[in-house]
């Protein structure tokens, strides 16, 4: 097994649509077209390789808490990622394609 953890950051389709339209000022039809060109969220979430799902349907604070929880879990996990999260003040960046938001959280 090459990967110990596969993290999917997902949002409900209606949240994804609204964020995409707001971010890019896209017309609804264009935004829907871009979303349907991607793998459906349910396939990503239900993929047997997916080990962690972070839902990006709420506030930035909700997302930051999920990122902290994941970093804490990975620090404790005997995986390749545990070394990445072992130092104090580790900075983890997430580019959240589902919402087009960028988060840089000091964990």
N, C-alpha and C positions, 0 to 999 in steps of 0.2 A: 504494500500500500504506500504510494508515494506521498499522499497528503494525509495528515493526521486530523485536520479540521477543515471543513469547507463552510464558510460563512456566507449566507445569503442575506442581503439587506433588501427588504421588500416593502411595498406599500400597496394598499388596496387600489384596484384600477381607477376608481373615481378620484382618489387622492393623487395618484400619479398623473392623471389627466389634468386636474386643476393646477397642480404645481408646474407641469410642463407648459401649459398655456400661459401661466403667470410669468414664468421665468423667461420664456422665449417670445412672449407676445404672439404665440401661434394661434391660428384659427383652430377651432375644435376639430375639424376634419383633418387638418395637417397633423395635429397632435395625436389623434387616434391612429392615423396611418403610421406614425413613428412608433407608437406603442405596439401596434399589431405586428410590426416588423421584428420585434424582439420575441424571445422565448416567453411564453405566458408565465406569470408569477406563480401560479399553482404548480406548474411543472418544475420550476426552480426549487420551490419549497418542498415538494414531495419527492424530489430526486433522491434516490438512495444514498448518494454521496454527500448530501447536505447533512451536516452535523449540528449547525447552529443557524437559527433564523432570528434576525433582528427586524422587528416590525417598525417601519418608519411612517406611522399613520398619525402620530401625535405631535407634541411640541418638541422643540429642540432639547428641552430639559429631559423629556422622556427618552429621547435618543441618546443623550449623554449618559444617562443612568444605565441604559442597556450596554453602552460601550464600556463603562466602568465595570459592570458585572461580567462582561465577556473577558476583559483584561484580567480581572481577578481570577476567573476560572482558568484562563490560560496560564497564569502564573503558577497555579497549583497543579496543572496537568503535566505529566511526564512526557511531553511532546517536544518537537523541535521548537515550537512557539514559546515554550516556557523560558527558554534562554532569552528570547526577545523581550519578554516582559519581566525580567528578573530585577532590573535596576530601579533605583528610586527615580521618580519624576519622569518616567518614560512618556514620550510623546507619541500618540497614535493618531494618525490621520485617516479619516474616512471620506471618500468621495462618494456621495450618495446619489447614484444615478437615478434611482427611483424618484427622488424629489428634486434633483438638481442642486441640492444644498451641499455646502462644504462645511465640514466640521473638523476642527483641530482641537482635540481634548487632551489636556495634560492629565495623565492617569497615574 
